């Protein structure tokens, strides 16, 4: 296969050689390519050799050389050729040609530039074509000890001596691609060095209000109409066109393209927000519950500056875009529709294609996709149809955004994992997965569903409701839908002693006795949290760190057994095993030992000898899928018993804002967490709590859609707004209402009625919808869904109504989740129904409706008995404006009075959000702005389509504003300028007045007390030149340093937060970085207070790089000052020794596309985390000669210790990097 690919690429290069290459032919040796290059009119024979052809085209290397008769300048230029490894033959020849065909320097080092007078005046946009291939042009740039000044000089020379036509056409193509996005109705933004051919970001966004999403769907999807849906495209190695992406294989594509889908209040995120988005460590929205008022203000400021958040399917969409968009576009170029190309992609990737005829797609894939009148035109826009016949140069950002909207707005039509179109009539307002068990497993285990942490923080009562419904149905033995295929491992169902205490498992009807399950006899000390194997098992150590076990303990004093569920801690001291805090019984805090010593991994010792009690334990290794249905119900109840309450989960997330529940490893077993994720993520209904939470619930975005509009007449019941079904279900209901109202001439098209059902049915109802497939209470009045006008009638059917075989706790009612904060006892629904009783199956004494499209659930009422008196239903208050109802068919509340429903609550539609024009929004944000004059020429060119290849707009007057969506949120001036031709920019500068002005923000720099250049390098331990240094790695590091220097020179210090003293760096493999201005996070941050008190202006970091960078992470440690350890009350992800404890900086969390700018941002945010906060050590100064600095050895040991504790992979060659670059 590699040889075949090599021959194919060689033939392609022979058929169409790059400019400057005269001929290409196969050499005498295997993997050798010989070609003639035109250098200043002379033909020079050059040879490129691939030593190992088996590595082509993914990991191969090139050796390039020329004959002895070649000019010395050519020989020197060939020695400087770099950045061609892993490139195809055509791409490598192009790089070599560009290097050899560049003007050569004369003896005075002045660059000869023919036609230099024709260079573009706007020098700031001169392009460095292919930054990886051609950044350097002198021997000084390759020396490991060269400084950035030499690099900048050579880069400037390379930039100004580049081929003008190539640079000009490159920039013109970028403008054309972005203009096409703008003309399609999207807002376009850019960050980074877009016109310099270096790392950059392009954003394409649109307001959510323009997507035609129903109000119910926006509530379920946690969106706001005034937010922007934003696609962020990263070009790590410079901008690439759609045609270039089509020519890339998957290996090259991943290193040149990355995409994320987010939402934000601004059309373009800040650079800080973008870096957070593309890295693993994030600041979570749920942290708001633990913020102080000052931190909240800082968060609001961040939001104004362009903060973003993940949408409910951001992970799934981002994965789809990065993995499949480019090949799907490749299929579309053959004439397929989006649907046809996606289906053909699944066909090509899902089966082994052996017959060449199988590569020809059938005609069904070329059918035109029908127009959907329910969707806005911008959602159905197709760049292929509009422009493919006019121009072959299609805009990749526009194609990517249109594909994003297709899968975002229509997310309920597609599986969230395999992304194939779902069949049947899916009655869900939230997206889900198909029937493939693998999709369900990946959906749950990889976190592609909704964030359970966000749900817990934003809607704690809803989470409690869902868990309680599942628990009740499982306790009744009626649970029919199980979390199949998730690989949930549970302990065996062992029979318990009648006197047994423990985690409230079922005690009456259990499975087989303990003797039938593998177990181990041990000694157990509850106070010390240790167990010991008196006899080592023959099969070796039976447990490892992180395992969960069920411990059956025996209390000899009182002669009874009890169960504990506990996580295995440190097992290095086998046969003695340390354990985490056990769960399952109430143990006083003072009766539990201290946590393990994180410095050494050894448990703390006490003065008294261990007191071993006999015990046996069972591993969590029974697959839930292998149980019988009744056993599954019992196991599910046991797992839910182990879950902490929603209040406890909120407290954990509030105190650990950057964490998720999966990191609460010592408290929640993985099996219980997987079950919780299944309960929340598999809920297809949209349930919004209609109560003011007493649990410090936070919403990621305040909205009028979440106002507490309570129904009057149901005093004592907690209310939830209930939206059942997908957006098309709502539309079908409205269609039925309109048709029936027109046919019968109804003044009141709908009525409201009650529906009651036993508590154990609601887990199924919210997943399957109301139906009448099962008969529970008889059907004396016909088949259909039964409703009543009196709430008291329905409440008679809403109790528990079943004997619970899995009654686990005598302190709560049977079937109640023991850790519930609500303790729900009954539930009834208030449904909206088409007002045609004469066409019901029965209208007296009950409404029996057999047409399910005539029913839409609007409210859910639950009766609660909370243990916490502060949790209660809202107070009764008549709505200010009541919904007009049919006076003859008004529902009655519990006291027999008419129920009053707030107007607008039953059927909301956010038309007013769209009615507010973008210009009005822009005018509201006009404070603190300056005016930018627009040129009449700009309006004229925009009117005629910009680049000349666009079709003229159907409504010219709408185009006068350049960009209809651009006026909302005030488009940045640099984003506007990037879309203009040079003549337009010049005209904009010359025009002094205009009838139209655009407002842009007038940024005010923040204060910082940091002073660059004050760091004394003489006291720092400098790393000698590493023996593993290589030209390729050195070039990459110098490129990174160049980009950072450019960013550093163009960004205010306080905004950047880090500084590199570039002029002091003499070793490319060791950087010194200062982090500062932490007061921009929060002036009251403990670290800020400590630094101000000790007069510390910055935190000094040392960054070291290995031989495999960027494929292996850098090693980062704090040099000065010293910090408190975690055990001493410190934090900030700094381990004892000064190394950074971040998954990003290990092989486990590192990605080759991560830029060092993003790394510095994440390290600074980690140190500036509020919980637990980093604190300076009291004796951090030590002696003035440098005693305050961390040592090299202690930092390396701390890094290795942290990796072992978290299970992270240590980069290869780490010790060589950490110990001053010496081989060990």
N, C-alpha and C positions, 0 to 999 in steps of 0.2 A: 504493500500500500504506500509506504513512503517513496519508494522508487517511482511508482506510477504517478504520484503527485508531483515529484521532481520533474519527470519527463513532460507532464502536462504543462507545468509552469514554464519550463524551458521553451516549449513550443509556442506558448503564448508570448513570451519575450521575443522570440524570433519573428513572430508574425507582426507584433507591434512594439518595437523597441522604444524605450524612453528617449526623449530629446537628448541629443549629444552622443547617443550610442549608434555606431554605424553598422555593426554586425554582431550577431550572437551565435555561438556554436558550442557544441559539446566538446570538452577537452579529452585528452588521452586517458586521464585517470578517472576512476569512479568518483562522481560528485564534483567534477571540475567543469567550470564554465569559462570560456574564453571569449572576449569581446574586444572590439576596437572602439576607442573613445576619441571624439573630436575635441582637441585641446588647442584653442587659438589657431585653428586651421590645420593642425598637424594630427595625424592619426597615431594613437598610442595603443599598443596591445597590452591589455590588462587581464589578469587571471584571478578568478574567485574560486576557492576550494572549500568544499564542505567535508571535513574529515570523516564524520560518521553520518552517512546518508540515512541510516535508520532513524535518526532523530528528526529528520525533516518531516513536516514543516512546523513542528511545535517547539523543539528545544535545540535546534541545530545552531552551529556557529560557522562563521565565515573567516577564511584567511585570504586576504587580498594582497597581491603583489604585481609588479610589472617587470619588464625586461631590463637588462643592464644598459641598454641604449636609450632609455627614457630620460628626458630632461630632469635635472636635479629637483626643480620646483615640483614636477609631477610626482616624483618618488616621495618627496616630503609630504605632499598632499595626501598620497595614498596611505602613508603611515598614520595620518591623522583621521582617516575614515573610521567612524564608529557608529554605534547604534543600529547596525544592520543585522545583528543576530536575531534569529527567530522571524525574520522577515522573508517574504516570498522572493523569488528570483527577480521578478519585475520591480518590486519595491526596493530591493537591495541595489539593483542597477541604477534606479532613479536617484538614490542617495549618492552613489559613487559619481554619477554623472554631474549632479549638482556641485559636488565637492571639486571635481576636476575642472569643470567649466567655469568656475568662479574666477573673476579677474585676479591676477597674481600681484603680489606686493613688489615694489621696486626696492632699491637699496636704502632709500630714506624712510621706509616703512609707510610711505604714502600710498594709499590705495588708488589704483588707476580705475576710474569709473567712466567708461564711455557713455556719452549722452547723459551726463550727470545733470545737465540743465533741464532734462525732461523729468527729473524725479518729482514726485508729488510734494507740494509744499507742506502738506500736513504730516510732518515727520513723526508725530507721536503715534501714528497708526502704521508705521512701517512694519512689515511682517517678517518674522523669522520662520521660514517655511520648514516644517518638520523639525520641531525643537529637539527631538531625541536624536536626529541624525546629523544635525549641522549647527551646533552651538559653538564649537571651538574652531579656531583656525591658526593656532600657534602652539609651539611646543610648550610654552609656559603654561598653557591651559591644562596640560595633561599631568603636570608635576603635582605630586600629592601635596606638597607644601605650598603650592601657589595660593595666593590670596584672591579674594573676590574682586579686588580692583582690576587685576589682570583679566579675570573672566569677563567683567563688565566691559572692559576695553575691547576684547576680542569679539564679544557679542555685538557691540555697537558696530564694529567693522563689518561683521557678517551681515548685520541688518541692513546697513547702507549700501553694501555691495551686492545685495541680492538682485535677482532678475526682476526688473520693474514690472514687466507685463504679468509675470506670475503672481507677484504680490498684489498688484492692482486687481487682477481677475479674482484672486482669492478673497479679497475684501469685498469685492462687488458681489460675489456669490453669497457671502454671509448676509449682506444686506438684502439680497433678493429673497433668501430663505426666510428671514425674519419679517420682511414686508408681507410675504404671503400669509404668514400667521396673523399679522395685524389686519390685512384686508379680509381675512376670513372671520373677523369679529373677536379676536383674542387680544389680550394685552401681552406685551413682550418685554422682558427685562433681561439684563445681562450683568454678571459679576465676574471679576477676574480679568485675565489678560486675553480677551477674546480675539482682538485684532493682532496680537503678538504671537499667535500660534502656540500658546502655552496653556496651562491648566485654567479652565474657565467654566462658567455655569450659564446656561440659558434657561429662563423661566417663561412658561406659557400659562396664562391664567384666564379665568372667567368667573364672573360672579355666580354664585349658586342660584340666585333668584332667576337667572336666565335659562336654567336647565329644565324648567318645567316639572320639577319634583314636587309632589303633593306635600301638604303640610304634615300629614301623618307620617309619610316616609322621612321627611326631614327630622321629625322628632325621633323616629326609630334609628335613623342613621346619625343622629347627634350633629346635625348641621344647622347653620344659620343662613338665612337668605342673603344677608349682607356680607357674608364671608366670600372668599375666593377659593376656588378649587385650583390648585397650582401643580403643574408638572415641572419638576426640576431635572434638567439634563446636564450631566457633568461630562466634560471632555477632558480627561486627565492629561492627554498629550496634544491638546489643541483641537480646534474645531474640525469636524469631519463631515463631509456631505453625505447625502443618501447613497450616491453612487459608490463612494468609498466604503461605506458600511456593507453594501451588498457584496463587495469583493472580499470581505474579511471572513476568515473562518472563526469558529467559536472561541478559540484561544486568543486570537488577536482582538476579537470584539470585546471581550471582558476587560482587557487592559486599556481600551479606548473609549468605553461608554459605560455610564451608570445613570440610573433614573430613579426618581422617587416621586410619589404622589402625596401631597399634603394639603392642608387647609389653613388659611390665615386671613387676618383682617386687611392686610396689605396685598397688593397685586404682586409685589416682589419681596421675598424674604430678605432679611439682613444676612450678611456673610456669616455672622455667628450662628444664626438659625440654620443656615444651609449646612454648615460644617457639623452641627449637632445631628442633623438629619442623616448625613452620610456616615456617621460613626455609631458605634455600639452604645456608648455611654450617653444617656440623655437625661435632661431635666424633665421630670414628669409633671403633667398637668395636675395630677392628684396631690401634689405636694402642697396645694393651696390650703388644705385644712390645717396644716401645721405652721403656716407662715405668720409672722408678725405683721402689724399694719405697715411697717416700713418695707418689709419684703414684698407685701402685696402691692405696694406702690411701685416698687422696682419691677415687679412682674408686669404691671400695667404699662410701665414705660417700655419694657422689652416688647410688649405687644404692639405698641405704637411704632417701635423701631423695626418691626417686621418679623415678629415671632410667628412660628408655625406649630402645628400639631398634626399628628397622624389622624387620618380619617379611619372609619371603622373597617375599611378593607385596604388600607395603605400597603400593608405587607403583601397581601395577595396580588394587588395590582402592580406593585413594583417588581415583584418576581416575574409576573407575566410579561411585563414590558422588557425586562432585561434578557429573559430567556427566549422569548418567542417573537417579539415584534419584528426584528430584522428578517428572519426567514419567512414570516408571514407576508411582509412587504415584498420579498423576493417572489413569492408565489403570485402576489397581486399584479406584478409587472407582466405576468403571462395572461392577464385579462380576467382573473377571478374576482369575485366580490369578497368583502370581508369575511362573510360567513363561509363561502367556498374555500377561501385560502386557509381559514382556521381549521376547517374539517379536513382539508388535504394535509395540513401540517400534522394533525393527529394520526392520519392514515400513514404518513411517511415515517413518523417516529414510533408508532405503536406496533409495527410489524416489520419483519425482515423482508426486504425487497430483493428478490433474486432474479426475477424476470425483467428485462429492460422495458417490456411493454407496460409493466406496472408503474413505471415512472410517468406515464401519460394519464393525467387526471380525466375522469369522465366528464361529460357535458354538464352534469348537474352542478358542478363546482363553478361553472361560468354563468349560471343564471343570475339575473339582476335581482338584488335584494329588494323586496317590496317596500314601498314608502309607508311609514307608520304615522298616521295623522295625529296620534296622541302625543308625539314627541316634537319639540321645537326644531326648526330647520337647522340651527347650529349644531344640535346633537346628531343630526343625520347628515351633516356636511361630509362630502367625500372629495378629497383633494385629487384623487386619481381620476374621477369622472370629470372634474372641472378643468384640470390642467394637463392631464397626461397626453391628450391629443394635441395640445398647443406646444408643450415643452417637455423634453425628457428630464429636465432638471427639476425634480420635485423637492419640496422642503421637508426634510426629515422632522424638524420640530413640529410642523403642522400635522404630518401624518401621525406622529406619536400622540399628539394631543387629541386628534379625532378618534384614534383607537382607544385612548384613555376614557373619553366621554362615552364611547360605545359600551364599555364594560363597567363604567361607574354608574351612569344613569340607568342602565338596564341590568344592574347587577343581579336582580332576582331572576333573570332569565338564564344565568350561567352558573355552573358549578364553581365554587370559590377555589377549588383545588386544581382540577383538570381543565377548568374554564370551558368545557364543552356546553353546548346549549342544552338546557334541561327540557325533558319531554313532559307532557301532561299539563294539568292545570294546577300549578303550584300555588297554594293558598298561604303565602307567607309574605309579610311586608319586609322581612329581613332576608338577605341572601343566605344561601346554605350550600350544601354539597349534594352531589348526585348519590345514587344508590350503591356506588362502588365502595366496598368496605375500606379499600386503600385510601380513597379520598377522605372518608370520615376520619380515619386514623391520622392522616397528615393534617387535616383541618384542625383536629384537637391538639395533637402533639406539637405541631409547629407554630401554633398560635396565629393562624390566618383568620380566625374569627374575631368577634368583638373582644375588646379588652375587658377581662373580668375585673381587673383592678379599677378601671374607670367606672364600671357599673357599681362596684362596691362603694366607691367614694361618692358617686353622683346620685345613686338611687339605692340606698341600703335597704329600704323597706321592700323594694321590688325583689332584690336578691334574697332576702329572708322569705318572701312570699314564694318564690320559685323553689327554694330548697324545701320549704314546708310542704308544698304540694307534692313534690317527688317523694319525700319521706312518708307522707300519709299514704300514698298509693302503694309504696313498697311495703309499709307496715301492714297494709290490708291484704297483701299477697296478690294484688290485682295489677301490678306493674307489668305491662306487656312489651314495652319498648326499652331495650337495655343498651348500655354503651358498648356495643359489640365492636371488636376489631381494634380496640385501643390498647391492648396489651396490659390491662390493669392486673397487677399482682396483689393478692390479698393473703392473709394468714388462713390456715385451715379453720373450719367451723367446728370448734371443739366444744364438747359438752361441759357445762360448768356445775360446780357444787351449788346446792341450794343456798348455802350461806355466802356464796361468792359475792364479793364487791367488784368494783371495776367500772369499765366504761359503758355501762348500761346496755350490754348486748342482750339479745333475746335469751331468756332463761327457761322458757317453758318447753319449746319444741326445737331441739337442736339436731345437728347432723351427727355423724359417727363419733365415737368416743376418741379421746386423745391417743389411745394406744395405736390407733390406725394411722397416725400421721408421724412423719419423721420429726424428731425433736432431740434436744441435747440437754443433759443434766449439768447444771452449773451451781456455783455458789454466788449469791447475790447480796450486795450491800447497798441498800436504798440511800443511806445517808451519804456515802462516798460516791454513789452512782458508778459502781463498778461490778463486774461479774468476773468469775475466774473458772477456768476449766481445770478441775482436779485431775482429770485424765484427758490427755490430748487425743482428739479423734484421729483415727488412722488415716482418714482421707485428707488430713491437713487442716489448716485454719478454716473453720466453717463460715466465718463472717468477715466482712471487710468494712472499712469506713464508709458510712452512708447507708448501709443496710438498715432496714426496719425489721423489728422482731416483735412477736407477741410473747411477753414474759408471764408465765404462770407461776406465781409466788405462793409460798406457804408461810403463814404466821403461826409458829409453834405455840406462842403464848396463848392466843385465843382460838387456836385450832380451826383455822379456816383458810381458804384459798382466795386469791384475787388476781386480776389480770392487769398488766401494764403494757402499753404500746410505747416503744422507745426506739430511738435512732442510735445506731452504733457510732461512737465517737472515734477515739484513737485506738487502733488495734496493733500498733507497733510494739507494745509491751506484752504481747501474747505469751502466756495464756491469760494474763490479766487484760481485760477489755474495759475501757472507759465508755460511759454511756451519756447521752444527753438527758435533759430533764424529762422524766417519764410523764405520759399523759394517760388519763383514764381514771384516776382517783384524785380526790382533793387532798393534796399534801401541802401543809403549811410551808411558807417560804423559808422560815428559819430551820426547817427540818431537812432542807435539801442542801447538798454541798455546793462549794464554789464551782464555777465553770473551769474547764481545762485551761492550763497555762499555755497561751498561744505562742509564747516565746520558745518553748522547748517541745511542746506537744505532750508533755507528761502531765498527768493529773496532779492536783494539789494533794499533799499528804496531810494527815492529821496526827495529833500526838497519840491517839488511841489506835490500837490494832484493828484491822478490819473485822467486822462481825458478819460472817457469811451465813446466809440462810439458804436452805435448799430451794431450788427453783429449776424450772425447765423452760426452754424457749422454742418457739416455732418461727421459721423464716417466712417473710412475705414472698412466697413463690408459687402460690396456687393461682392459676389463671381464672379470672372471673368468667370468661367465655365457656369454660368447661363445666360450670355448675348447672344444675337443673334450675328451672324458673323459680321455684320456691326458695332454693338455696341462694339464688342471685338476689332475691328480695331481702333475705336476711343479711347477706354480705353488704348490700348497699346501705341498709340501716346501720350496720356496724361502722362502716366508713364515715357516714354522715355524723354519727355520734362523736367521731374523733375531730371533726371540724370545729374550730373555734367559732364563737358567735360573730355575727357581722360587725358588732361593735369592736371586738378584739381585732378583727382583720383591719378595720378602719384605723385603729390606733397604731397598728404596726406600719401600715402604709403611710400614715401621717408622720411617724417618727423616722421612717426610712424612705424619703421621697424618691430616691433613685432606684429603688428595689421593686421587685414584684413578689407575689406570694410564693413563687417557686424558690426564692432565696430564703424563705422562712423554713429552712430545712429541718430544724430541730423541733418544730411544732406541728407542721402539716405533713403527713405521709404523702408521697407522690401519688399513691392510689386515690387518696381522698381528694387531692387537688385535681387529678384528672377527672374524677367524678363531678366535682364542682364546676369545672370548665365545661363538661358535657351538659350539665343542667342549664347553665347560663347560655352557652353558645347554641345549643339545639333549640332554644326557645324561639319560635318563629313569630310569635306575636309581639306587638309593641305595647308594652305596659308602662305607663308613666305614673309615678306616685303623685297623687293630688293632695299631698299633705306636707306641711312644714316639718321637716325632719328635725328631731332633737339629737341627731347623731353627727352634727357638724358636717352634713353632706355638702359637697361642693359640686358645682356645675362648671364644666370647662368653658362654657359660654353662656352668659345670662341671656334669656330670650323671652319674648312675650308668649311663645308657645308653651312655656312651662309655668304660667301663672296659676296660682292656686284657686281655680274656679270650682268651688264645691257645689254639689247638688243639695238643695235645701229640702229637708223632710226626712233625712235618714240619720238622725242624731245618734251618736254612739258607734257608728260604723266608720271604719277607715276606708277612704275612697281612692281608687286608682282609675285613671283614664285608660281605656282599653281599646286599642286599634287592632282589629283582627284582619289578617289577610294582606295581600300585596296591593300596590297601587292600582293594578287593573281590577282587583276585587272591589275596591272603593268605586272605581269608575263604572263597573257593571251594576253595582247597587244604585248609583246615581242615574244610570240609564234606565233601570227598571222604575225608579221613582218618577222620572220625567215622562216615560211612556205611559205609565199607569195614571199619572195625574192628568195628562192630556186626554187620555181615553175616557176617563171617568169625570173629568172636569172638577178635580178636587181642589178645594181651597187650602186644605192642610194635607200635603202629600204623604206625610209619614205620621206614625204614632209611636209611642214608647211603651214598653211592657217589660215585666220582670221575668227572669228565667232562673230557677234554682236547681242546684244539682249537689249531690253529696260531695263532701270535701275531697274524697279520694278520686273523684273524676276530673278534677280541674287540671291536674298535670297533663292529662290527655287532651282536654278541651283546648287548652292554649296552644297545643301543638297541632292538633288535627282540625280544629274548628268545631262549631256546633253541627251535629248531624243526628240522625235517628236510626243508626244501624243497630244499636243495642237497646233492648227493652229492659228498663230497670224498675219502673213503677207501674207497669201495665199501660195499655193504650186504649182506654175506654172510649176516647173521642177521635180515634183514627191515628194514622201514621204521620209523624211530623215532629217539629220542635215545639214544645209546650211553653206557653207564656201566660202570665196572669197580670191583671191590672193592679192587684193588691200585693204589696210587698209581703204581708203576713202570710199570704198563700204560698209564695215561692220559698219563704224561709222554712216552711215545713218540709221541704225537700232538700234543704241545703246543709243539714247537719252532717254528722259523721256516718250514721246509717250503716255501720258495718262493724263486725267483731274483728279486732286486730290481733292476729296471731303473733306478731312481732312487737308486743308491748314491752318496751325496754326500760321504762322508768315510771315508778309509781308516783313521782312528784308532779307529773304533768298528765294531762288527759291522754288516753290511748290514741296513738297515731300522731302525736305532736312531736316535732323535732325538739329534743331536749334543750338544745342551745339556742332556740329561737328567741328573738327579742320581742316578737309580736304574739306568738302563741295563738295562731288562728284557730277558731273553732267552727266557723261556717263562712260561706261565700255565696253571693247571688250577683247576677248581672242585670244591667238595665240596657235593653236592646232597642235599636231603632228599626222599625218595620214599615214596609210599604202599607199605606193606609187603605187597604181593600179587604176588610173583614169578610165581605160576602164571598170572596174568592179563596178564603182560607179553607182548610179541611174542616175546621170547626171554629166558631166564633163565640160560643157560649157553652159552659161557663169559662172555658179557657180559649185562648187563641192557639190554634194548632196550625203551624205553617210548614208546608212541605217544599216550598221553593226557597232554597238556601240563599239565592241572590237577593231575596227580599229582606234579608236579615243582616244587620250590621251591629256588632256589639260596641257600646259606647262607654260604659262605666262598669267597674267591678267594685263591689262593696264587701268588706270582710269584717267579721266580728273578732275582736282580739281580747286577750287577757294577759297583757304584758307584765313581766315581773318588775320592770322599772316603772314607777308611777309617772315619770316624766314623759313616757311615750304614751300618747293618747291620740284619739281622733280629733280632728279640727272642730272648732266651735261652729255652731249653727249660725248662718248669716244669710239673709235673703239676698239674692243677686240684684245688682243695680239694674240690670236689664235682663228680663226673662225671655226665654225662647217661647214664641207663640205656639201653642199646641191645640189639637182638636179638643174643644171643650167637652165633647161627649165621650171622649176616650182618654182622659187624663190618668196617668198612673198615680196610685195612692202610696203614701209612705207608711211607716210602721204605726203611726198614730192615727191613720185613716185620713189625714189631710192630703191635699194635692201636692205632688212633688214639683218643685220649681227648678228648672234647668237653666243655667246661664246661657244667654244668647251667644251663639258663635262657638260654644264648646262642643256641640254635637258634630258640626261639619265645618271645620276651619279650612280656609283656602287663602293663602298669603298673596292675594292679588295686589294689596297695597304696597307690598315690598317691591314689586315690579313697577308699580305706578310711580314711585319716587324715582325721578330721573337721575342718571349718573351726574349730570351737571349740578343738580341740587346737592348731592352728596359732596361733590367737590367744593361747592360754595360753603358748605358747613365747616370745611377744614381749611379755611382761608387765612387763619391767624398765623402770624409769624412767617409770611411767605414773601418771595420777591417775584416780580413779573418778568417773563421772558417773551420777547416779541416774536411773533410768527410772521414768516414771509408770505406775501401773496403768491410768490412763485411756488412755495411749498404746497399751498392749497391747490394751485393749478396742476402741478405734477401728480399730487395725490388723487385729484379728480380723474386723471387719465390713467391711473393704474400704476404709477411709480416707475418700475423698471421697463415698462413698455411691453411686457409679455403677459400682463394680467388683463383679464377681460374687464371692460368698463363696468362700473356698478350700475345696477338698474335704477337707483335713486341717487342722482348726483348730489342733491342737496344734503343727503346724509353723509356724504364723504367729505364735505367741506371741513369737518372737524378732525380730519386725518384718520381718526380711529375712534369709533363710537364708544367703545369701552375704555379707551385710554383716558378719557376725561374724568372717570371715576377714580378716586384715590390718587389723583394728581400724578401723572406719569413723570418720572424723573427726566431731567433735561438730557442726561447722557444717554438714556434709553431712546429718547426722541432723536438725538443727533446721530446715533448709530444707524438709524434707518434712512438717513438722508445721503444724497450724493454730495460730493465735495462742493459742487457749485451751489447746491441748496444751503450747505452750511455757511459758505461764504456770503451768500445773499442774506441769510438770517443775521449775520454779524453786521452787514452794511445797512440794513433797514433800520431806521430810527424810530419809526412809529408804525402802528398797525391797528386795525379796528378790532383785533382779537389778541388777547393775552392769555397766557397759561401760567398758572401759579405752581411753583415748585418749592419744596421746603427749604428753609434757610437754617442749616444745621448750626448748632452752637457747640463748640468743643467743650468737653468736660474737664474739670480740674484734675491734675495729678501731681503728687509730690515727688514722683520719680525723676531722677536726673541721669540721663545716659552718660556713659564715659567715666563714671566714678568708681567702677569696679577695679580693684587692684589685682591684676593677673599674676603678679609675682608671688602671691600667697596661694595660688591654686595649683593642685597637682596636675600637670599637663601630661597627656598621654603621648608616648613616643610613636613614631611611625610604625603601624602594624605590619607584620610580615605577610599578612594575607591581602594587602592592598592590590587592587587590580584596576586597569584603565577603565573598564566598563563601569564598575561601581563608583570609581572616582568621578567619572563624567556625570553619572546620575546624581551624586551628592552635590556636585557643583551646580548642576541645573536646579536642584531644590534650593540651594543657597541663593542662587540668583533670583528665583521667584520670590523667596522670602524677603530678600533685600528690596525688591520692587514694591512688594506689599508694605513693607516697613516704611519706606520713604513716602508712600502716598496715603498713609493712614495715621490719624492722630494717635499719640501714645496712649491716652486714656481709653480710647476705643479698642485698640489692639490688645493691650494688656500684657504683651511680651516684647522683649527686645534682644536682638543678637548683636553684640559688638563685632561686626563683620571684619573691621580692620585688624582685629586681634586674633582672628582665626588663621592659623598656619597649618592646621592638620584637618583635612576634609572629613576625617573619621571621628573627630571629637569637636563638638560644638559646646560653647558656653552660652546659656540662655538665662535671662533674668525675667521672672514673672512679677508683675507689679499691678498697681491700681485695683486692688481687690475691693476697695470701697465702692466701685461701680456695681458690685453685686448687692451689697447692703452696708451702709455706714456703721450699722450696729453689729456686724458680724464679729464673733469673738476673735478671729484671726486679725481683723482690721484693728480692733482695739489693742491687741497684743503688739502688733507691729508699730502702731502709733506710740504706744507706751515705751517701747524699746528703741524707737527711732530707726526702725528697719524699713528701708524703702523698697526692697525687692527680695525675692527668693531666688537663689542662684541654683540653676540646674546644670548638670552635665549630661550631654547626649552623646552616646557612642553608637557606631554603626558597624555591623559585621560585613563579611565578604559577600553575603547573599542579598544585601539590601537592593531593591525594595521588596524582595520576596520573603525576607525575614524582618521582624520588627526592630526598631531601635531600642537600645537600653537606656533608660532615663532614671536618674537618681538625683535627689536633693544633695547639694554640697553644703549649703549654709542658708539659714541658721538651723539649729537642731529643734526638733519638735517632740512633743509628748507622744508616747506610744498609745495605742488603743487602750491598753490596760490602765494607763495612767490618766485616761480621760481625754486623749487626743483623737485624731481622726484624719480626714483629708486624704484618705487612701495612701498614707505614707507609713510604711512598715518600719519596725525597729531596724535601724541601719541606714535609713534614708531612701531606699528604693521605692519606686512607685508600684503600688499594688493595683494594677488595672489589667483586665483581660485583654484589652486592646493591645497591650505591649507584650503579648505572648503569641505563640503560634496559634493558639486556639481562637483568639479574637482578631488577629491581624489580617488585613487585606492589602494586596500589593497596590491598589489604587488609592490608598490613603495618602494624602499629602501631609507634609510635615506641618503645614499651617493648621490643618485640622487636628493633628496630634497635639500641638501646643495648646490649642483651644480647649481640647478635652482634658488635658492634664491640669490646666489652670482651673477649669470648672470643677474637676475632682478635688483639687486642693481647697477650692473655695466652697465646697459643699457645706450646707448648714448643719446636717445631721449625719454622722457625728462631726463636729467642727474641728479643724486643725488648730492646735494651740502651740505656741512657742514654749520650749522648756525654760524653766527659770534660770538654769545655769548654762544657757545655750552659748554664751560668749566664750566661755572657757578662758584660755589665755589669748592675749592679743596677737600672738604669733601664728594663729591659725587653728587653735584648739576647738573652735566652734564648728569646723567642717567635719562632715561624716567621713569615715574611712572607706577605702575601696573594698576591703575584704568584708566588713560588716554589712555594707550595702548589698554585695553580691549574695551573701548568705541569707539576708533578709528576703531578697527576690526569690531565691530558690525555695525558701521556706513557704512563702506565700503561694507559689505555684503548686507545691505539694499539697498545701491545705485546701486549695480550691480545685485541684485536679486539672490544672492548666498545663499545656505542653510547653516545655522549655525550648527555646530556639536552639538549633544545632550550632555548636561552636560558641555558646554563651560564655563559658569560662574564659575562652580566648579573648573575647571582647571585654569582659568585665575586669580581667586582671592585666590591664595596661597593654593589651594587644599582643601578649606573648603567647606562644604556643605551649600548651600544657600536656 
